């Protein structure tokens, strides 16, 4: 099965998740094409694509403009294939943030007028060494406010790779069932 993985990243965690998805699926015998929506002007040939995985980071309650533009512009093409959206946010890392993370997806669906077949709320990462003073303050006092995590000086990854592996395998298996 040919899987197309398109992603948009701000701090690199969504790119890491997209590459992880490509590696996991390729390891199971699927052909994968991966595309960085932030860096490309050229769209690869998508005629053989059977399934799509979209990966995008959330900042200020929104998925990236590149991802939302792709979803909106390719809505008709996407609607003909099984699509998984992996929404990457810090809110998804915390029990009390899951509802907020779900709202980000709903808002994206409303803006793009596209609803994926499956949604994965993936926890992102905190990368304090890559933040300027303002960004550190926003992460510490807004994003992580009232959350059970104290941002230190080293990077901390919240992504649950085992859960992500299970969801990817389930999506691929379900998609095989649809095309068989």
N, C-alpha and C positions, 0 to 999 in steps of 0.2 A: 504494500500500500504506500502511496506517495503522500507524505505529510508536509505541508507548508507551514513554517513557523515564522511569523512576523512579530517583531518586537520594537518597543521604544523604551529607552531607559534614561534616567536622569543621573543617577549616581553609580550605575553599573550592576545593581542586583538583578534587574529584569533581564539584562543581557546574559548574566550568569545563569539565570533560570532558563532562558530560551536555549542556551547552549546545552545545558543539562538535559532538557527535553529532547533536543536533537540527538544527543549521545545515547540517551536511554532508548529512544525509539529505533535508532539505527542498530543498536545492540540487539534488538528484537527482530531485526530483519526488514524494517521499513526503510524506504528511501525518504530522505529528508532534504528539504531546501530551506535555508534560514536566511532571513532578510532583516537588516537593521533599517527600520523606517526613518530613522533620524539622519542616516548617512547616505542614502541612495537616491539617485534620480532615475535609475534604470530598473524597471520591473522585470524580473525573470519570467521565462515562459511558464505559465501556470496551467496550461491545457491538461496536463496529466495529473494535476493535484486532485486528490480524493478527499482529504481532510485538512482542516486548518486549525492551528493553535495560535492565538493572539496573546501576547504577553505585554503588559504595560504597567508602568509605575504610576502611582497616584501622588500628586502634590497639590495641596490647597484644594482638596476635594475633587480633583479632576484627573482623569487619565490624560496623557500627553496629547497635545494637538495633532501630532503626527499619527498616533494610533486612532484617534477619533476621526480624523480626516480619511484615513484608509478605510475604516469601518463604514463610513458614510458613502464614500465614493465607490466602494466595491460591494455595497449592500446586496445588489442583485446576484452577483457572483457568489458571495458568501452564503446566501440563502439556499443555494443548490448543493451545499456540502455540510457535513457535520462540523461544527465549530465549537472549540473550547476557548474560553477567555480565562487567562490567568491574570488576575488583578493583584498587583503587588503593592502592599501598603504596610505601614507600621501598625495601623489600627487592627489589622488582621492578626497581629501577634498577641493581642490581649483579649481575654474573655469579654471584657466590657467594651471592646472596640469593634467586635464582629458586626454588630448591627450597623455601625457607622460605615464599615467597609462594604457592607451590602448596599448601603445607600449610594456609595460612589458608583457601583455598577448600575444601579437603577437610573441614576442621573445620566450616565454615559449612554444607556439604552435609549433614554428619552431624547438626548441630543442627536444621536446617530440614527435613530429609528431602526436599529438592528438589535435583535436579541439572540445571543449565542445559545447553542443547544446545552452547553454545560459551562458552569462558572466555578473556578477555583479561587478562593480567597487565600493568597499566599502571603505569609509574613515577610516583610522586607528586612532591611539591615540598618544599623546606625553606624555611620562612618565619620566620627567627630574630627578626625585628622584632615578630612577633605572639606570641612565647613569653615566659612568665615565666622567672625564673631556674631553677626546677625543670625546666620543660619543655625549656629549652635544654640543661641538663645531661643529661637523659635522651636527647635526640636526639644530642648530641655523643658521650657516653660509652657509650651502650647501642645505639641504633639505627645510628649511623654508625661504631661501634667496629670496627676492622679493615677498614673500607671505604676505597677510594681516593678520598676526598672530605674536604676540610677545610671545615667550616661557617664561613663568614665572618659578616659583618653584614648582607648583602643577601640577598634571596630568590633561590632557585635552583630552576628548574623542570626536572625530569628527563623529563617526559612526551615521548614520541616521537610527534609529531602525524602524521607520514607513515605510520608503522606503524599507528596508530589509524585513519587514513583508509582504508587498505587493508583492515583487518579489518572495518570498518563496511560498506564496499562489498561485500566478500565475503559477509558475513552477509546483507545485503539481497538480493544476487543469488541466493544459495542458498535464501533464503526464498521468493523469486519462483518458483524452480523447484519448490518443494514445494507451492505453492498453485496452480500452473498446471494 
